[in-house]
């Protein structure tokens, strides 16, 4: 009985990990695909906010509490606006030039904005690359192309 439940659990977990409805060409960024991970600057902001909160608690400063919570609210609002800017954007791979093994290649990435609002300051690049990411804006209902190398 326990083996049957365990195998049922494993099958359902494997089915959940590998969805059958994968998008073959175009990927639409949804709420489940957008992750906002803190950077070094974000972690430094959290540390500064904690120091400000401890100082406001220690010295019983009303204005310190107001400043701390206002700065934290601004950070949360920035995260929400960042997610709103990304959700609904569609990404597709463009044509790639043929290269030999060991040569550097360029990847074309096509962005499509089906929404009625513009998408500003979209930065795209490779995570483990020394090359700086490229920035673009995508107007409402428009397309943009970026070449990453």
N, C-alpha and C positions, 0 to 999 in steps of 0.2 A: 504494500500500500504506500509506504513512504517512498519507495523507488519510483512508483508511478507518479506521485505528486511532484517529486524532484525532477523527473524528466519533463513533465508538463510545464513546470516553472522554467526550465532551461529552454524549451522550445518557444515559449511566449517571450522570454527575454531576448532570445536570438532574433525573433521576428520583429521585435520592437527596435532592436539595434540596426537591422538592415531593412529599411522600408522597401516595399515592393513598388511604390509609386515614385521612384527616383526620376528626376527630370533629366532627360538625355542631353538637351542642348542648352536651354536657358534656365538659369537659377534665379528664382525670385526670393529676395531677402524678406523673411517673415520675422515675427517676434521671436520665434524659437531659434533662428539662425543668427541673430544679432547679439553678440556678447560684448559687454563693456568691461574690459579688464583694466584695473588701475596700472598706470605707468609709474615710473619713479617720481614724476612730478605729482601724480595723484596720491601716492603714498606719503610724500612730503606734505601735501595739503592736509591729509588726515592727521599726521603728526602735529602740525601747527594748530589744527583745530582742537586736538586733545590738550595741548599745552595751554591754549587760550581758555578752554573749558575748565581745566584744573585751576588756572589763575583766577578765573571769575568765581569759582566755587570757594577758593581759599580766601580771597579778599572780599567776597560777597559784593561783587560789582554788578549792578543791574545793567549798565551799559556794556560791560564785558560779555554778559549772557546774550544781550541783543546782538552784538557784533558777531559772536561765535555762531549763533543759530542763523543769523542772516547769511553769513559766509557758507555755512553748511547747506542752507536752502538754495543758494546760488549754484553750488556744486551739483545738487540733486536736479535742479532745473536744467543745468547744462547736460547732464546725462540723459534726461528725458528728451530734450531737443535733439541730441545726437542720435538717439534711437529713432526718433520721428523722421529725421533726415534720411536715414538708411532704409527704413522699413518700406517695402513696396518697390524698391529699385530692382531692376532685372539685369542680370549679368550673363553674357554669352562670350564664348571663346571665338576669336576671329581667326582668319587664316594665318598659318605659321609658315615661315620661309624654310625651305629645306637646308639643312646644315650637316656637316660631317661630325662624327663623334669627337667630342672634346672641344668643339668650337662653341663660342657664345651665340646664343640665339635671341631672337626678339619675339615676344608674345603680344598679340593684339587682343585687347579686352574691349568688348562692346558693352556700353551701358545704355539702358533704355529707361526712361522715366514715364510711366503711363499715368502718373498722377497729374493733378491740376496745379500743383505748386512746384516751384523751382527747387532744385537740390544744389546747395552751395557747398564749396570747400570739401569735395570728396578727394581724399588722399589715398592713392593706391600704390602698392609696392610689395616687394618680397620681404618677409620678416628677417631672414638671415642673409641679407644682401647689404653690401656697403653702399650701393647706389641709393641716392635719396628717392623717396617716393614722389610720385607725380600727382599734381593737383588738377582738378577740373571741376567745372560747374555743368549741370545738366538742366536745361530749361524744361518747363512743363510740357509734356507730350513730345519731347525731343530725344535724340540719341547723341551719344558721344563715343569716341574711340580713343583709347590710350594704348601706347606701345610700351611695354615693360621689357627691360633687358637685364 
